[in-house]
Amino acid sequence: MSTRQSGTRVEPRTLGDAPPEQYGPLPGRIRFARLVNASPEEVAVTTSLSAGVSALASGLRFARRSKVVLTDWEFPTIGQIWHAQEARGARVTHVPAADDGTIPLEHFERVIDDDTLLVSITHVCYRNGAMLDVPKVVELAHERGALVLLDSFQAIGSLPVDVREFGVDFLGAGALKYLLGSAGLGFFYCRRDLVERVWPTQTGWFADENIFAMDHTDYSPARTAARFQSGTPPVPAIYAGIAGIELMQEIGVAATREHVNGLNAHFLAGLDDLGATVATPRAADARGALMCVRSKDSKALVAALDREGIVTSERDGNLRVSAHCYNSVEDVEAVLTGLQRHKNLLA
Ligand SMILES: Cc1ncc(COP(=O)(O)O)c(C=O)c1O
């Protein structure tokens, strides 16, 4: 890789034998790769998490193994993409959550078998904030010969994500949550040795081996994870995404995790004092940054807090409160005071 140095910035021009990607995907790939401990050759820049996962799905064959296992924690897009593959021969099976909202490893043990091609898991559940023990699921899936896709959308930027440590085969994420980026940007990681085993049929010229060959007579996907890209990349979003990633790295993702765990411990204690029902696991290593609280009318509760300048959201009857590096104990106190005022809406 040759580079041009200007001040402290390194502007990459080429990536191995790939052509220059002049519209910004390459700098995005490099920053994202660094963030998850991958190499840039293993990263595609996409317009959404869905676009990367769809490119993967389009490149899988469901012949030798036909089963795709997903969990009941998945974001709708994941379920929709895999169920769409039923038309192409995939058999989709769901791993149910337990009554307490978590997904014990035994539930995966019952479903992953020697017909399983892919296990599609979500890192942190968008509905209740619970976090999977990713390495354990990966170990089990690999023992049974299955590949693993991790949806890290609700985790990336809020806690350290290391594809080597997790051992995942594929990972998708977006830039707009804890990476402080904007909508319209996603990243997709594919482990180096798997790249050329997947032949995406959902594609575009930015997935080509040489995008400036301008060859409409042939399909030769890149020999890097760029093969999971498609058309013209979201250039403005990439630069906002790079700025967000760099800012989060400067602040420190591990330090942010520690800071937010401290805030959430304080939040939990306050919720207990209020008699609230917490839908998120209590152990810090079993949850992400998101804390969810049961509500009798979660939409009304979000609206009431919003009127008081407190921005929250709701899913599945839960109020979602998501602290990040810029939040303080005073912010948590403000939410608790707001909840005290609207105690009638807590379940
Ligand atoms: C866990 C999870 N996965 C996927 C998505 C959607 O990603 P995209 O719209 O980039 O496809 C979201 C969006 O909030 C999400 O929370």
The ligand as a MOL file (V3000), in Angstrom:
LIG
                    3D

  0  0  0     0  0            999 V3000
M  V30 BEGIN CTAB
M  V30 COUNTS 16 16 0 0 0
M  V30 BEGIN ATOM
M  V30 1 C -29.4140 -4.0580 15.3610 0
M  V30 2 C -29.6870 -3.3210 14.0960 0
M  V30 3 N -29.4290 -3.9230 12.9180 0
M  V30 4 C -29.6680 -3.3030 11.7550 0
M  V30 5 C -30.1900 -2.0390 11.7190 0
M  V30 6 C -30.5200 -1.4140 10.3900 0
M  V30 7 O -29.4120 -1.1550 9.6650 0
M  V30 8 P -29.4960 -0.4870 8.2090 0
M  V30 9 O -30.6740 0.4210 8.1800 0
M  V30 10 O -28.1760 0.2250 8.1030 0
M  V30 11 O -29.6120 -1.6070 7.2560 0
M  V30 12 C -30.4570 -1.3650 12.9200 0
M  V30 13 C -30.9810 0.0220 12.8960 0
M  V30 14 O -31.2560 0.6370 13.8940 0
M  V30 15 C -30.2010 -2.0280 14.1230 0
M  V30 16 O -30.4610 -1.4360 15.3020 0
M  V30 END ATOM
M  V30 BEGIN BOND
M  V30 1 1 1 2
M  V30 2 1 2 3
M  V30 3 2 2 15
M  V30 4 2 3 4
M  V30 5 1 4 5
M  V30 6 1 5 6
M  V30 7 2 5 12
M  V30 8 1 6 7
M  V30 9 1 7 8
M  V30 10 2 8 9
M  V30 11 1 8 10
M  V30 12 1 8 11
M  V30 13 1 12 13
M  V30 14 1 12 15
M  V30 15 2 13 14
M  V30 16 1 15 16
M  V30 END BOND
M  V30 END CTAB
M  END
